[in-house]
Amino acid sequence: MAVTNDVEGQVALVTGASRGIGAATARAFGAAEASVALVARPADALAAVAADVERTR
């Protein structure tokens, strides 16, 4: 998934970010240089996605 708008410096709030579409969306916004706020359960899966987002920035 690619973010086509310029979101650098913007804040993206992604719910359901621990898996599936939410995780893919969070990674895409991170790669596009947005600040990403993640919300989801379970915490361990969310932490893994957060680490991925940080690595792609």
C-alpha positions in Angstrom: 0.0 0.0 0.0 1.3 3.4 -0.9 0.2 6.8 0.5 -0.3 9.1 -2.5 -0.8 12.4 -0.7 2.0 14.3 1.0 1.6 13.4 4.7 5.2 14.2 5.9 4.9 16.0 9.2 1.2 15.1 9.6 -0.3 12.9 12.3 -2.1 9.7 11.3 -4.2 7.9 13.9 -4.5 4.2 13.0 -7.0 2.0 14.9 -6.8 -1.8 14.7 -3.1 -1.4 14.0 -1.9 -4.7 15.4 -2.7 -6.7 12.3 -4.2 -6.8 8.8 -5.3 -3.6 7.1 -4.5 -1.5 10.2 -0.9 -2.8 10.3 -0.4 -2.2 6.6 -1.9 1.3 6.9 0.4 2.1 9.8 3.5 0.9 8.0 2.5 2.9 4.9 2.0 6.1 6.8 5.3 5.5 8.6 7.1 5.0 5.3 5.6 8.3 4.0 7.1 10.1 7.0 3.9 10.8 8.9 3.9 10.7 12.7 1.8 7.6 13.5 -0.3 7.0 16.5 -1.3 3.4 16.9 -4.3 1.9 18.8 -5.0 -1.8 19.0 -5.1 -5.0 21.1 -3.1 -7.1 21.9 -0.2 -5.0 23.2 2.5 -7.4 22.0 1.3 -7.4 18.4 1.0 -3.7 18.5 4.5 -3.3 19.8 5.8 -5.4 16.9 4.0 -3.2 14.4 5.3 0.0 16.1 8.8 -1.3 15.8 8.3 -2.0 12.1 6.9 1.6 11.6 10.0 3.0 13.4 12.3 1.0 11.2 10.7 2.2 7.9 10.9 5.9 8.8 
